[in-house]
């Protein structure tokens, strides 16, 4: 089992940047593929980005491709989401999630394969 705690959210102007962090504790971090999801008020939760256990493969939603970068540091048990060129439509609660069954070089966009979730961090982008 793994516990996840997000940080780094806040209020930023459109065009600005934020870096989210998700610290994991418990079972060995490198056992998990990791992902970020977000949920805006009144909307369904949506996939943002995912990274394989190896860190060598990353996946992005079309809406964030080229603006967001997911990375991980297995030595620090942390996954990051660097968000640049933020837009008002990026406003949401961002949650990290861990998948214990993924292969070493893959990660899923499907929220249902992620067993462990953090509480989330609010990101608000003002226009």
N, C-alpha and C positions, 0 to 999 in steps of 0.2 A: 504494500500500500504506500501511497505517496500523498503528502500534503502540499498544496500549492498556494502561494501568497503573491498577489500582484501588487505592483507599485508603479509610480511614475505618471499617473494620470493627472489631469488638471484642466485649466482654462487657457486656451491659446487662440490667437487671432488667425484668421484664414491666411494660408501661406506659410504659417509657422511650422515648427517641429516639436515632437515629443518623443521620448524613448521610454517605452514600458519595459518593466522587468517582471519576471515570474520566478520566484525562488522556490525550489522544491526541497522537501525533507522526507526522510523515510527510506524507502527502498532505493537502490542504486539508480541514479538519474539516467544513466545511459541505457537503461532497459526500456525507456519510454520514447516513442515518437511524441512530439509536442506540437500543439497548435494554438492559435489565437482565434477566438470567435468574438462577435460583437452583437449587441442587441440595442436597437434604438427604441425609444418610447413608441408603443403601438405597433411595433414590427416584430417579425419573427427573428430568432437568432440566426446569424449568418456567418459562414466561414470567411476568415480573413487571410490566414496564412498557416502553413504547416512546415515542419522540418523533420527529417528522418533522424533516427537514433545516431547515425554516423555524423550528422551535420552536413553531409555532402549533397543532399537533395532537398530542395525547397519548392513550395507550391504556394500560389497566390490566387486570390480572387481577382477577376478582371478589373474590378473597380479600384483596386489598390496597386496593381502591378506597375512597377516603375516608380512608385512613391514610397512604398513600405518595404522594409527588409527584416526578415526574421533570421535570427542567429541563436546559437547556443554555446555555452561554455560548460562542458561536462565536468570540468575540474571544480567549477564554482556552483554546480547544480542549478544553473540559471538559464532561462531562455529570454530572449529580448525581442522587442518589436520596435524598430526605428521607423518613425512615421514622419515623413517630410511632405511639404506642399499640402498641408492639411486643408480640407474643405469643410464647409458647414455640414455636409452630408456624412462626414466621418464621426459626427457626434453620436456617442453611444457608450454603453458600459462594455468594457473589453475584459474578456475572461480567457485565461489560459487553461489548457486541458491536456491530459496525458493518456496515451494509448499504450497499454502494456503488452499488446499482442502483435504489434507491427514488426515487419521484417526490418533488418538493420539499415537497409537503404531506401525504405519507402515511408510514406506518411499519407494519411487519408484526409480527404475534405469532408468526410461524413461525420457529423457530430455524434452519431450513435455508437461509434466504435470507441469513443473516448470515455473511459470509466471514471476519471478523476478530474475535478474542476475546482478552480479557485473561486473566490467570492466576487471578484471583478473590481475594476477600477474605472472611474468615470472619466471620459474624455469629452470635453466640450469645446467646440470650435466656433468662435464668434465671427460673423461676417461683417 
